[in-house]
Amino acid sequence: MSRPPEPPVFAAPWEAQTFALVVSLHDAGLFTWGEWAQALGRHGDRIADYALWLETIEALIAERGLTSPTALEARRAAFARAAAATPHGQPILLENDPEA
């Protein structure tokens, strides 16, 4: 008797990339797992989904001086422009940003 297939761990590629980024930055010594848990906990009762993971890692790298909130916002805006300029079904590349 075969078992039903396991559901995917990640709902979308960006979730896997966010997970990998957090693990990589931990492995590079940017934070301990205790610090990570504390940073996630700052959001109260909000469910710790990958959108929260992304917000948390952005906040941590800004707090640690690796980037600034202004640089993060500029990157978000560039990605949004690139997404709007990318044909459906194609990968979104920052090179597609018309303002780049």
Secondary structure, DSSP 8 states (H G I E B T S, - for coil): --------S-SSHHHHHHHHHHHHHHHTTS--HHHHHHHHHTTTTS---HHHHHHHHHHHHHHTTSS-HHHHHHHHHHHHHHHHHS-TTS---GGG-TT-
